[in-house]
Amino acid sequence: MVLKNQKVVSESLIHYQHCRYYEINYYFFSRKKFCADYSWKLLEKHIQIPCTGQKSCKALEEFESIVIKLQSNYKARYICCECYEKEGGHLYVRPRRGNNESSYHLEGKYKQDLINSLELINKWVILSNNTQLQLKILNLIVPALQILNSENDTLHNTFIKSSPSLFSIKTIFKLYKININNSNLTPKECLQIGSNLAENLEKSRKEFKNFQLLESPNSLDEYQLALLKPIYSLFEEMVDFKEKSFTFSNIYDSTRTTTHATLRVMFQFELPISIELINDEIISLEKQTYLFGPNQFANKTLIGFQLLISQLLNCRKKENNLIEYSCGFDSDTVNTKIIEQINIRVQCLPPHIVIFEAGGNPNSDEDIFATCEKYIEDLELIEKQPVEIYYDKAIFRQVLKLHQKKSNF
């Protein structure tokens, strides 16, 4: 190792390179053109790591032909400090004054890294679609079973100094574009997750008994605070999952994230009654207002279900006090009867679909004015009839100018 004071500072360089993990460019300092002590070759790929990661960390040590120290930075992939530590490396922490430098606190991390490395290799093999690769790895691993034979225990007496670190294995997978996605769970892992979730929900159910605050909360905040953590976390994850799934192939999301919003199609519904006849009743939320609870429609529906099941069962009491009931129906029969009782049809007439013509340049005032005025023609409105247009911030100023010219917009 070359000491820093043996290198001329004037020959130092500021590099600007791409982090292999984060895919972000970083600036970093090196004495001379490159740091020989922190340049490595993993299989056939070159990498350069932060110098603070090699002070007392064993994340990169020479291992046969897999991990080799280099004297060159030829096509080296840079790895930043944050990714180095996140992917299994350990940055040097300077000891406090009076304390001797020790790597004892890292021993527990290295033991856990060994377990994580085995799990990573295991996932790579299991999730691989290459049968030949799986056969080769299995044939290499099977000889290790000799350790179970006490009479021929050659592996037990062999001292193994070290193995490739978790960081080395992760980096090799990254450099060779092997995607070990943690979301690709094995059936056993899915079963365990489901079992843990069911156990937590069962514990929460027992705690919910006689919990009056959830039955009649005074506000949504009070209801949220009353939920137990496992239940609240489950709901929160479900919302996050649904929100994430909506971001793909959604016309409204793709429009909203652009620099301007354009109305493409509109559905006009004719209300079953005139809007003037709808009562403008204001419901005020007070302390006595129940946010959750039965209503007239729900009560009527539940009573109807009870009568329906009773009719289908057709229970009769026999002379010997035994109950006789009908079994001549299934779920399809129940579903058909329910549909007959509940009007599930849309109460409005089929909508009138209006497809708007494409507008001009969204950055031009005149083109935006023309698009707004086009609504009158497309919707067959009266010339001076008020037109309410909802728009995003990107075209706020332009529409405001139109409003100053024509007050009906």
Summary of the structure (lengths in Angstrom):
residues: 409
radius of gyration: 34.8
end to end distance: 75.4
largest distance: 108.6
contacts: 869
relative contact order: 0.06
helix: 45%
strand: 10%
